[in-house]
Amino acid sequence: MPSAGDVRAWRAEFPITEKYIYLNSCSLTPLPKRGAAALEEYARTWIELGGRAWSQHWVGALDDLRADFARVLGADLDEVALEPAVSAALVTIASSFDYTTRNKVVVADIDFPTDGHTWLALAKAGVEVEFVHSPDGATVPLELFERAVDDRTALVCTGHVYYTSGYIQDVRRLAEICHRKGAALVVDGYQSIGAIPFDVHASGVDFLVGGTLKWLMGGPGMAFLYARRDRIAGAKPTALGWWAMRDPFTFDVQHIDLAPTARRFEYGTPAVPAAYTARAGIALLEEIGVDTVRERHKVLSQRLVDGALTQGWQLGCVRDAERRSPIVTLRHPEPAHVVDALRAKGCIVDSRPGLVRLSPHHFNTDAEMDATLELLAPLREKVPA
Ligand SMILES: Cc1ncc(COP(=O)(O)O)c(C=O)c1O
């Protein structure tokens, strides 16, 4: 159990909490104070050193960030690459598969759009996407994947946590299903990494991608790619850049000499300011501990779910906190109206089609959940029966 002093200090990292009830961390966690300090440090090195900042600070910071990601995932350093976005990470992974004998890709219809777009865009290369349909808009039973994966399936690409329902997919069992049938598993872990204790080696997944906008508290512009060790040496991605080379600084334009590590999936110059804020966010996460974060998430989100059910709302998310990330979604015909009404009262939530989405983080309080429920109560009455 963290001390009350620790909890206060972690909340104080987020000045936004002085003004607002912020319940939108599954979209973007606000910048913590130490992230702002890291940005200032980045600016200082740039101002004072110009190009020498690369060798004196920035290349080292990028190496350190790869190590940070590896620690968070339980991966080895050489299994991790830096990416500008999850979308870009998926494109380079997709470019490394051969679709000659297996041209089918399986995705869930409740997955984040880019998880489908990546493979739909490969129709010209013969890729066919089969969507498994969530029976309730919130969960995807493993049997549905089991049924969809066959001897034509190259891979399954799906979320570890679904972005509108918070449902935690059992990616370990899914990996077993895929591998039994000769397919790979590519996991979008954007909504899970930093929120849920996770050991990527134990999960058995082939690839996992994620980024720093949300539970890693590091802001936009930085993402990561994990490739399981045995997936690296034979991989020949065609979507790549000079940072994917063994030694980019030989500046050899005439040959491709891929890095022997997961760096072979990288592109060009990474966003250095994003690396600074990412490192700060991950440092805060490690200080708090992902187990503590998870416990806070369960308590806060369940308080919202139970209160909303008492008021008569219909859930778009999974009811039980054990099977769900802190994402709480409530059905509403005009979710933007609810978002605006709450914002007018100082409570920041978000919407997705047909859903009001609330996502508390460790820095929120029980009292904030109760205040939010009070604000929600009259808005529920506007829902037609
Ligand atoms: C599950 C999931 N995947 C991917 C993304 C976006 O990835 P990117 O914008 O880095 O491509 C998000 C949210 O923005 C997400 O929730």
The ligand as an ORCA input file, in Angstrom:
! r2SCAN-3c Opt
* xyz 0 1
  C      -5.605      0.523    -29.147
  C      -5.007      1.703    -29.860
  N      -4.191      1.502    -30.895
  C      -3.632      2.529    -31.559
  C      -3.893      3.838    -31.200
  C      -3.267      4.964    -31.982
  O      -1.988      4.680    -32.401
  P      -1.110      5.711    -33.238
  O      -1.851      7.011    -33.297
  O       0.173      5.804    -32.487
  O      -0.924      5.114    -34.586
  C      -4.759      4.083    -30.117
  C      -5.113      5.428    -29.631
  O      -4.857      6.485    -30.057
  C      -5.322      2.996    -29.440
  O      -6.165      3.185    -28.420
*
